[in-house]
Structures are given as C-alpha cells and as structure tokens.
Amino acid sequence: MITVGLTASKSSSIIVRINEQTEFLPFDISKITGIIIEALPGNDLVSPGRFYAELNLPMTILGDTGNDTLVGASRNDSIDGGAGNDSISGSAGTDLLFGRAGNDTIAGGDSPDIINGDEGNDVLSGGDGNDSVRGGSGLDELNGNGGSDTLFGDLHDDLIAGGDGNDAINGGSGNDQLYGSAGDDALDGSSGSDRIYGEGGDDKLDGGSDNDYLDAAGGFDSVRGGDGDDDMSGGPDADSLDGGAGNDDYAIEPGDSGAVNSGDAGENGFVSNIYFLGGIGTVAGIFVVDGTESADDISVLAAINPAVAADNRFDVTYNGKAVSVLNERNARNMRLRGFGGNDRLQIVSAISFASVQVYGGNADDTIIASGAAAFLAGEKGSDSIVGSARNDSLVGGPGNDTLRGAGGNDDIRDESGINEITGESGNDSIIGGIDADRIDGGSGNDSLQGGAGRDRITGASGDDTLAGNGSPDTLFGGDGNDVLVGHGANDRLFAQGGDDELIGGPGADTLTGAAGNDDFLSDPTDILDTDTQDTGANALPFA
C-alpha cells in the first residue's frame, strides 16, 4: 500500500509510506507543479493522504500490472490502471481515467471526467458531471449517472445507460443495449443488432445497421430504424418513426400521433407493419396495420401528389389520432387487421398497392374498402363488409354477416350464419354459407349459389345464373336472360323478365315462368306454371 501526504500542515517534506516503510522527502513546494506516483507490479492501493489537500496539485497515478485500487484527489488527476483488474476512482476534479487491459471498475466524480475502459470487460460510471465515457474492447457496462454525458460502447456487446441529463449514446459495433433514462437523449446503435430504449424525455433513437429493436417510450421522440429489419415502438406521445431500408415493424400506442416513414426498399421490396398494440409476425412485401384486442377505429387515406415524385404518403387514423405514413411507394401489398373488439376498418381513398387485405378479427366488425380493390374478411362475429368500385373479394366467416360488393366484378363468399349478400353493380360471383342466406346479385351478369342453407336468391338485372344447393331454396331470375337451377330438395324457381331457363333438379320443385320465352327442365314431381304472360313458346321437356 502506498500513502502520500504532508508531514504537517504547510510542511516542506512529503511523507511516503510504502507497506509500513516510511520515507521523508524534502521539497520546495513553490517549484512543484504536480505529483506522479508509479506503482510496481503487484496488487497496489494508492490514495492521497490526509494532508494532500495542502499541496493543491494535480496527481498522476500509474498502476502497472496487478489488480490495483487507485484513488485520485480533489484536483484534475490522471489515473492509468495498467494491466490487471483495477478499481479506479477519480474523486473530485476533472479527471482522466484509463483502465487499460483487464476487467476494470472506474468511477468518475462530480466534475466532468474522461473515462476509457480499454481492453477487458469494464464497468464505467461517469458521476454527476458532463462526462465522456468509452468502453473500448470487451463486454462493457457504461453508466452516465448525472450530467449530460457522451457514452461510446466501442467494440463488442455493451450495456449503456445515460442516467439523468441529456446524453449522447453510441453503442459502436456489437449487439448493444442502450437506455436513455431521464433527459432528452440521442441514442445510436451503430452496427450490430441493438436494443434501444429512450425511456423518459424527448429522445432521438437511431438503430444504425442490422436488425434493431427501438422503443421510444414517453416523450415526443424521433425513431429511425436505419438499415436492417427493425422493430420500432413510438410510445404514448406524438412520435416520428422512420424505418429506413429493410423490412420494418412499427408499434403505435393508443393516443399516439405522428409520422411514420417506411423509408427506401431494395429491388425485392420490403415489409412495413404498423401495430396498434397488437399483432405479431410479418409477410414479405406487405405493409401491415394491426389493431388491438379492444374496439378500434382505423382508416387509411391516400394523399399522393403525382406532380411531386417524393410525395407518396397516406394517413392511418386510429381512434381519431392521425399517423402519417410517408414514402410507402415501394410496398407491394397492404394488410389491415382488427383483432378483437368491434372494429371499424376503412380504406378511404385509392391506394396504389398491388393488393389490399383487411381482416376484421373475432368480433362484430365494419369493413369498408371504398378506396382500393381489396380482399375483405370479416372472420368471426356478425360483420358488415362493403367493397369498392373495383374487383373485390369478400369473405364473411362465422356469424350473421352483411356483405355488399359495391361496384366491380366481385367474388363474395360466406361460411355460416344467416347472411345478407348483395353484389350490386358488376359481374359478381356469390356463394352463400351453410345457413339460410338472402342473396341479391344486383346489376350485371352474376353467378349466384346458395350454399347448404334454405336460401332466397335474386338475380336482379343482367343475365344471371342462380343455383340452390341441397335445401329448399327460392330463386328469382329478375330481368335479363337467366338460368335458374334448383338442385336437390323442393325448390321454387321464378323466371320473372327475360328469356329464362328453369331447371328443377331432384325434388318436388315449382317452376314459374314470366314474360319472355322460358324453357323448363323438370321431372314428373315438379309443378310447372308456364304463366299466361309468356309471349313466346315454352319448351317443356321432362327429364
């Protein structure tokens, strides 16, 4: 152990005790500008003596090899641990603290310190000043504590916490964990797959390269994923999220508002996902918006200015809070999911994705795709689904659903429940579920099939094909030249206007003609009503 001090107050001699051996060193205090202590190899303890403050001089301590304990004084000290697992404390003053080789523990004081762990797995603490802390090589733990600190992990996998104050944190290479803690912090993962947490304050998070996880938490934060497939969470306040290149996920908490920039994509496309506290998983090339297990109101509104090449934006509105989604020009597909709760999911205006998919989830949902050709699935629950003016696919799922194709040539199907299905305009294909459905083709040349339940099917206008399916169905041809097929059970077929063909199929069917030249295909058990309104001849072949 080495202890350095004065022999007495305002003395002209230094007393040095080395392992109980005492040396008195005379000196002229007016000519001394500092003190250098060099330890020898071994496990040394070096600290200033009780009268050291009388010198009021900076100290340099060199630890050499061994596991040393080195303590600075109240002035601006320089301490170098050398090789070995050292414990270094800067105390007061603006200190330069170096751990060198070995697994070192270094603590600064209340003033601004410079701390460098160098080689080994080090634990470095900055103290209350505005400190600069660098981990060096090894698996290091850095803590800024108080003050506005600059923390750099350097090589390998580091754990860095900014503490109080407005800190600048850079993980360097390796898979790092960065925590901003209190204050308005700037956190940069640099290279490696990093986990970055802003925590309190208005923070700036940058994942850098590779696949990163970024969680802004509280505050008005700016989050950038950088290169790689990133997972980002904006927190409860108004945040800005920019995924950069790669296949990125965005988590938006209820009440959050801000901007989401999906960034640039490579030639193979990318994944962009927005989750409102719900949903996991990705599908290549799909932009995803997910709701929660509660009742959500989500709408997507395109806002594309063709005169400005970079302006390809749409807005996602969640429960009245708008999230602007920028730069989504390279995504090929979009998926919107409601999950649990009675959700309202809407595509408001035209979107230039190759395909749009909307899933209602496990409750009574309202799905509207007025702005894009879409695949719309109500899933479980009694859902209301409305397609767009384009060619849509609608699937009701279990529950009593209301499905409207709107315009376009739509493909509409349901599974179970008492459903009301309307094709509206366009040449639609409709298949009912296993229960009693009401199906109306609307205008256009439609293909309508009732499914297993006791269905009521109406062709309306256009040249339609109507078919029952095993239960007693009622079919109305409507205007146009229609084909009505009863299939099994005792069906009722009504030709209405146009030159229609009525086919009873097995069972005791009732076939009723109307105005026009109608043909009937029946068996002896069927009841035929050729109708006195027919102006043309009716062919009555019996099967």
C-alpha positions in Angstrom: 0.0 0.0 0.0 1.3 3.5 -0.9 0.0 6.6 1.0 1.2 10.1 0.1 0.8 13.2 2.3 2.5 16.0 4.1 4.2 15.6 7.4 2.3 18.5 8.8 0.3 21.5 7.7 2.3 23.7 5.3 5.3 21.4 5.8 8.3 21.3 3.4 8.6 17.5 3.5 6.5 14.7 1.9 5.9 11.6 3.8 5.6 8.4 1.7 4.5 5.2 3.4 5.1 2.0 1.4 3.9 -1.1 3.2 4.6 0.4 6.6 8.0 1.7 5.5 8.2 5.4 5.9 10.3 7.8 3.8 10.6 11.6 4.3 11.2 13.5 1.0 12.2 17.2 1.3 11.0 19.5 -1.4 10.5 23.2 -2.3 6.7 23.5 -2.6 7.0 26.6 -4.9 8.7 24.5 -7.6 6.3 21.5 -7.6 3.6 21.5 -10.4 2.3 18.0 -9.9 2.8 14.6 -8.4 3.4 11.4 -10.3 3.1 8.0 -8.5 4.3 4.9 -10.3 3.2 1.6 -8.7 5.3 -1.5 -9.2 3.9 -4.9 -10.4 1.5 -6.4 -7.8 -1.8 -5.6 -6.3 -1.4 -1.9 -5.1 -3.6 0.5 -3.3 -2.7 4.2 -4.0 -4.6 7.0 -2.4 -3.8 10.6 -1.3 -3.0 11.2 2.4 -5.0 13.4 4.8 -2.7 16.4 4.2 -2.6 16.1 0.4 -5.0 18.9 0.0 -2.3 21.3 1.3 -0.4 20.7 -1.9 -3.3 21.7 -4.2 -1.5 20.0 -7.1 -2.8 17.6 -9.8 -1.8 13.9 -9.4 -0.8 11.3 -11.9 -1.1 7.7 -10.8 0.3 4.8 -12.9 -0.8 1.4 -11.7 1.4 -1.1 -13.7 0.5 -4.8 -13.7 -1.7 -6.3 -10.9 -5.1 -5.7 -9.6 -4.8 -2.1 -8.3 -7.0 0.2 -6.3 -6.2 3.8 -7.4 -7.9 6.8 -5.9 -7.5 10.4 -7.1 -7.7 13.6 -5.1 -9.6 16.9 -5.4 -7.6 18.3 -8.3 -7.6 17.3 -12.0 -6.0 13.9 -11.8 -4.8 11.4 -14.4 -5.0 7.7 -13.4 -3.9 4.8 -15.5 -4.6 1.3 -14.1 -2.3 -0.6 -16.4 -2.8 -4.3 -16.8 -4.9 -6.1 -14.3 -8.4 -5.9 -12.9 -8.3 -2.4 -11.4 -10.6 -0.3 -9.3 -10.2 3.4 -10.1 -11.9 6.4 -8.5 -11.4 9.9 -9.8 -13.0 11.7 -6.8 -13.4 15.5 -7.2 -11.9 17.4 -10.1 -11.8 16.9 -13.9 -10.0 13.6 -14.2 -8.6 11.4 -17.0 -9.2 7.7 -16.0 -7.8 4.8 -18.1 -8.4 1.2 -17.2 -6.2 -0.4 -19.8 -6.0 -4.2 -20.0 -8.2 -6.2 -17.6 -11.7 -6.1 -16.2 -11.7 -2.7 -14.6 -14.2 -0.8 -12.4 -13.9 3.0 -12.9 -15.9 5.8 -11.3 -15.7 9.5 -12.0 -16.6 12.2 -9.5 -18.8 15.3 -9.6 -16.8 17.1 -12.2 -16.6 16.4 -16.0 -14.4 13.3 -16.4 -12.9 11.4 -19.3 -13.1 7.6 -18.8 -11.7 4.9 -21.1 -12.0 1.3 -20.2 -9.8 0.0 -23.0 -9.4 -3.8 -23.1 -11.4 -6.2 -20.9 -15.0 -6.3 -19.6 -15.2 -3.0 -17.7 -17.8 -1.3 -15.5 -17.6 2.5 -16.1 -19.6 5.2 -14.2 -19.4 8.9 -15.1 -20.6 10.5 -11.9 -22.6 13.8 -11.8 -20.5 15.8 -14.3 -20.8 16.0 -18.0 -18.6 13.0 -18.7 -17.1 11.3 -21.7 -17.1 7.5 -21.3 -15.7 5.0 -23.7 -15.8 1.2 -23.2 -13.1 0.0 -25.6 -12.9 -3.6 -26.4 -14.7 -6.2 -24.3 -18.2 -6.6 -22.9 -18.6 -3.3 -21.1 -21.2 -1.6 -18.9 -21.4 2.2 -19.0 -23.5 4.4 -16.8 -23.5 8.2 -17.3 -25.4 8.9 -14.0 -25.9 12.6 -13.6 -25.0 15.3 -16.1 -25.2 15.4 -19.9 -22.8 12.6 -20.9 -21.2 11.2 -24.0 -21.1 7.4 -23.9 -19.5 5.2 -26.5 -19.6 1.4 -26.2 -17.0 0.8 -28.9 -16.4 -2.9 -29.7 -18.5 -6.0 -28.7 -21.8 -6.2 -26.9 -22.2 -3.4 -24.4 -24.8 -2.2 -21.9 -25.1 1.6 -21.7 -27.4 3.7 -19.6 -27.4 7.5 -19.9 -28.9 8.3 -16.5 -30.0 11.9 -15.8 -29.2 14.6 -18.2 -29.3 15.0 -22.0 -26.9 12.2 -23.1 -25.4 11.2 -26.4 -25.0 7.4 -26.5 -23.4 5.3 -29.3 -23.2 1.6 -29.0 -20.5 1.1 -31.6 -20.1 -2.4 -33.0 -21.7 -5.4 -31.4 -25.2 -6.2 -30.2 -25.7 -3.5 -27.6 -28.4 -2.4 -25.1 -28.8 1.3 -24.8 -31.0 3.1 -22.3 -31.5 6.9 -22.4 -33.1 7.1 -19.0 -34.2 10.7 -18.0 -33.5 13.6 -20.2 -33.6 14.4 -23.9 -31.1 11.8 -25.2 -29.7 10.8 -28.6 -29.1 7.1 -28.9 -27.3 5.5 -31.9 -26.9 1.7 -32.1 -24.4 1.9 -34.9 -23.6 -1.6 -36.2 -24.9 -4.8 -34.7 -28.4 -5.9 -33.7 -29.2 -3.5 -30.9 -31.9 -2.9 -28.4 -32.5 0.8 -27.8 -34.8 2.3 -25.2 -35.5 6.0 -25.0 -37.3 5.9 -21.7 -38.1 9.5 -20.4 -37.6 12.7 -22.3 -37.8 13.7 -26.0 -35.3 11.3 -27.5 -33.7 10.6 -30.8 -33.2 6.9 -31.5 -31.3 5.5 -34.5 -30.8 1.8 -34.9 -28.0 2.1 -37.4 -27.2 -1.0 -39.5 -28.5 -4.6 -38.9 -31.8 -5.7 -37.2 -32.6 -3.5 -34.3 -35.4 -3.1 -31.6 -36.2 0.5 -30.7 -38.7 1.6 -28.0 -39.1 5.3 -27.6 -41.4 5.1 -24.5 -42.5 8.5 -23.1 -41.8 11.9 -24.7 -42.0 13.4 -28.2 -39.5 11.1 -29.8 -37.8 10.6 -33.2 -37.1 7.0 -34.1 -35.2 5.8 -37.1 -34.5 2.1 -37.8 -31.7 2.6 -40.3 -30.7 -0.4 -42.4 -31.9 -3.8 -41.5 -35.3 -5.3 -40.4 -36.2 -3.2 -37.4 -38.9 -3.3 -34.8 -39.9 0.1 -33.6 -42.3 1.4 -30.9 -43.3 5.1 -30.7 -44.7 5.3 -27.2 -47.8 7.2 -26.0 -46.9 10.7 -27.3 -46.6 12.3 -30.7 -43.6 10.5 -32.3 -41.9 10.3 -35.7 -40.9 6.9 -36.9 -38.7 6.3 -39.9 -37.9 2.6 -40.8 -35.1 3.3 -43.3 -34.2 0.4 -45.5 -35.3 -3.2 -44.6 -38.4 -5.0 -43.5 -39.7 -2.9 -40.6 -42.4 -3.1 -37.9 -44.0 -0.1 -36.3 -45.9 -0.2 -32.9 -48.1 2.8 -32.2 -49.8 3.0 -28.8 -53.4 4.3 -28.5 -53.4 8.0 -28.4 -50.2 8.3 -30.3 -50.0 10.6 -33.3 -47.1 11.4 -35.5 -45.4 10.4 -38.8 -44.2 7.0 -40.0 -41.7 7.0 -42.8 -41.2 3.5 -44.2 -38.0 4.5 -45.9 -36.4 3.1 -49.0 -36.6 -0.5 -50.2 -34.4 -2.7 -52.2 -35.4 -4.1 -55.6 -37.0 -7.1 -53.8 -39.4 -4.9 -51.8 -39.8 -4.9 -48.0 -42.2 -5.4 -45.2 -43.7 -2.4 -43.3 -46.0 -3.1 -40.4 -47.9 -0.7 -38.1 -49.2 -2.3 -34.9 -51.6 -0.5 -32.6 -50.5 -2.5 -29.5 -51.5 -5.7 -31.3 -50.3 -8.4 -33.7 -47.1 -10.1 -34.4 -45.4 -11.6 -37.4 -44.7 -10.4 -40.9 -45.3 -11.4 -44.5 -42.7 -10.4 -47.2 -43.7 -7.4 -49.2 -46.8 -6.4 -47.2 -47.5 -3.2 -45.4 -49.5 -4.1 -42.2 -51.7 -2.1 -39.9 -52.8 -4.0 -36.8 -55.4 -3.0 -34.2 -55.7 -4.2 -30.6 -58.0 -6.6 -28.7 -60.3 -3.6 -28.0 -62.7 -1.8 -30.3 -60.6 0.0 -32.9 -61.5 2.6 -35.5 -58.8 2.6 -38.2 -58.9 4.2 -41.6 -56.4 4.6 -44.3 -56.4 7.7 -46.5 -54.1 8.1 -49.5 -52.6 11.6 -50.1 -50.5 11.2 -53.2 -49.4 14.2 -55.3 -48.4 12.8 -58.7 -46.7 16.1 -59.5 -44.1 15.5 -56.7 -42.1 12.3 -57.2 -41.3 12.0 -53.5 -44.9 12.7 -52.3 -46.3 9.2 -51.8 -48.0 9.4 -48.4 -51.1 8.0 -46.8 -52.6 8.7 -43.4 -53.6 6.0 -40.9 -56.2 7.3 -38.4 -56.5 5.3 -35.2 -59.4 6.2 -32.9 -59.3 9.8 -34.1 -55.5 10.1 -34.0 -53.7 10.5 -37.3 -50.5 8.8 -38.2 -49.0 9.9 -41.5 -47.2 7.1 -43.4 -44.6 8.5 -45.7 -42.6 7.1 -48.6 -44.5 3.9 -49.0 -44.2 3.8 -52.8 -42.2 0.5 -52.8 -44.5 -1.7 -50.8 -46.4 -4.1 -53.0 -49.3 -5.1 -50.7 -51.1 -3.8 -47.7 -52.9 -5.7 -44.8 -55.2 -4.1 -42.2 -56.2 -6.3 -39.2 -58.6 -5.5 -36.4 -58.1 -8.4 -34.0 -60.5 -8.4 -31.0 -63.2 -5.8 -30.4 -65.9 -4.4 -32.6 -63.7 -2.7 -35.1 -64.3 -0.2 -37.9 -61.7 -0.7 -40.6 -61.8 1.5 -43.7 -59.8 2.2 -46.8 -60.9 5.7 -47.6 -59.3 6.6 -50.9 -57.4 5.0 -53.8 -54.1 3.3 -52.8 -51.6 2.1 -55.4 -50.8 -1.2 -53.7 -50.9 -4.4 -55.8 -53.3 -5.8 -53.3 -55.1 -4.8 -50.1 -56.1 -7.3 -47.4 -58.4 -6.4 -44.5 -59.2 -8.8 -41.6 -61.9 -8.0 -39.0 -60.9 -10.4 -36.2 -63.0 -12.0 -33.6 -65.9 -9.6 -33.0 -68.6 -7.6 -34.9 -66.7 -5.5 -37.3 -67.4 -2.9 -40.0 -65.1 -3.1 -43.0 -65.2 -0.6 -45.9 -62.8 -0.7 -48.9 -64.2 2.3 -50.8 -60.7 3.3 -52.0 -59.0 0.2 -53.3 -59.5 -3.3 -54.7 -59.3 -5.5 -51.7 -59.6 -8.9 -50.1 -62.0 -8.3 -47.1 -62.5 -11.0 -44.5 -64.9 -10.5 -41.5 -63.6 -13.6 -39.7 -65.6 -14.4 -36.6 -68.6 -12.2 -35.5 -71.5 -10.6 -37.2 -69.7 -8.3 -39.7 -70.7 -5.6 -42.2 -68.4 -5.6 -45.2 -68.6 -3.2 -48.2 -66.3 -3.5 -51.2 -65.0 -0.8 -53.5 -65.8 0.1 -57.1 -63.1 -2.3 -58.2 -62.9 -6.1 -58.2 -63.0 -7.2 -54.6 -63.1 -10.5 -52.7 -65.4 -10.6 -49.6 -65.5 -13.4 -47.1 -67.9 -13.2 -44.2 -66.8 -16.0 -41.9 -68.8 -17.4 -39.0 -71.6 -15.1 -37.8 -74.6 -13.2 -39.3 -72.9 -11.0 -41.9 -74.0 -8.3 -44.3 -71.8 -8.3 -47.4 -72.0 -5.7 -50.2 -69.8 -5.9 -53.2 -70.5 -2.4 -54.4 -69.0 -1.8 -57.9 -66.7 -4.1 -59.8 -66.7 -7.8 -60.5 -66.7 -9.2 -57.0 -66.1 -12.6 -55.5 -68.3 -12.9 -52.4 -68.4 -16.0 -50.1 -69.7 -16.7 -46.6 -69.3 -19.6 -44.3 -72.1 -19.8 -41.6 -74.8 -17.6 -40.1 -77.9 -16.0 -41.6 -76.3 -13.7 -44.1 -77.5 -10.9 -46.4 -75.3 -10.7 -49.5 -75.6 -8.1 -52.3 -73.4 -8.0 -55.3 -74.6 -4.6 -56.6 -73.1 -3.5 -59.9 -70.6 -5.6 -61.8 -70.4 -9.3 -62.8 -70.3 -10.9 -59.4 -69.7 -14.4 -58.2 -71.6 -15.1 -54.9 -71.7 -18.3 -52.7 -73.7 -18.4 -49.5 -72.8 -20.3 -46.4 -74.4 -23.3 -44.6 -77.3 -21.4 -43.2 -80.3 -19.5 -44.6 -79.0 -16.6 -46.7 -80.5 -13.8 -48.7 -78.5 -13.2 -51.9 -79.1 -10.4 -54.4 -76.8 -10.2 -57.5 -77.6 -6.6 -58.3 -76.9 -5.4 -61.8 -74.5 -7.2 -64.1 -74.2 -10.8 -65.2 -73.9 -12.7 -61.9 -73.2 -16.2 -60.8 -75.2 -16.9 -57.6 -75.1 -20.1 -55.5 -77.0 -20.6 -52.2 -74.9 -23.0 -50.2 -76.3 -25.6 -47.9 -79.0 -23.5 -46.1 -82.5 -22.5 -47.1 -81.7 -19.5 -49.3 -83.5 -16.8 -51.1 -81.6 -15.8 -54.3 -82.4 -12.9 -56.6 -80.7 -12.3 -59.9 -82.0 -8.7 -60.3 -80.9 -7.2 -63.6 -78.5 -8.8 -66.0 -78.1 -12.3 -67.5 -77.6 -14.3 -64.3 -77.0 -17.9 -63.3 -78.7 -18.9 -60.0 -78.3 -22.2 -58.2 -79.6 -23.7 -54.9 -77.6 -26.3 -53.1 -79.5 -29.1 -51.3 -82.1 -27.2 -49.3 -85.5 -25.8 -50.3 -84.4 -22.6 -52.0 -86.3 -19.8 -53.6 -84.8 -18.4 -56.8 -85.9 -15.2 -58.6 -84.3 -14.6 -62.0 -85.1 -10.9 -62.3 -84.6 -9.0 -65.5 -82.4 -10.5 -68.2 -81.9 -13.9 -69.7 -81.3 -16.1 -66.6 -80.6 -19.7 -65.8 -82.2 -21.0 -62.5 -81.1 -24.4 -61.1 -82.9 -25.8 -58.1 -80.5 -28.8 -57.4 -81.8 -31.0 -54.5 -84.9 -30.5 -52.2 -88.2 -28.8 -53.1 -87.2 -25.6 -54.7 -89.2 -22.7 -56.1 -87.9 -21.0 -59.3 -89.4 -17.8 -60.7 -88.3 -16.7 -64.1 -89.6 -13.1 -64.0 -88.5 -11.0 -67.0 -86.3 -12.2 -70.0 -85.9 -15.5 -71.8 -85.1 -17.8 -68.9 -84.1 -21.4 -68.4 -85.5 -23.1 -65.3 -84.1 -26.5 -64.2 -85.8 -28.1 -61.2 -83.4 -30.9 -60.4 -84.2 -33.6 -57.8 -87.1 -32.9 -55.5 -90.7 -31.6 -56.0 -89.9 -28.2 -57.4 -92.2 -25.4 -58.5 -91.1 -23.7 -61.8 -92.9 -20.4 -62.7 -92.3 -18.6 -66.0 -93.0 -15.0 -66.8 -92.8 -12.6 -69.7 -90.3 -13.9 -72.4 -89.5 -17.3 -74.0 -88.8 -19.5 -71.0 -87.5 -23.1 -71.1 -88.3 -25.7 -68.3 -86.3 -28.8 -67.5 -88.2 -30.8 -64.9 -89.2 -34.3 -63.7 -92.7 -35.7 -63.1 -92.7 -34.5 -59.4 -92.3 -30.8 -60.4 -95.1 -28.3 -60.7 -94.9 -26.2 -63.8 -96.5 -22.8 -64.3 -95.9 -21.5 -67.8 -97.6 -18.3 -67.0 -100.1 -16.6 -69.3 -97.8 -13.6 -69.6 -95.4 -15.6 -71.8 -95.4 -14.1 -75.3 -93.3 -16.9 -76.7 -93.4 -20.7 -76.8 -92.3 -22.6 -73.7 -90.4 -25.8 -74.2 -91.4 -28.4 -71.6 -89.1 -31.3 -71.8 -89.4 -33.9 -68.9 -86.2 -35.5 -67.5 
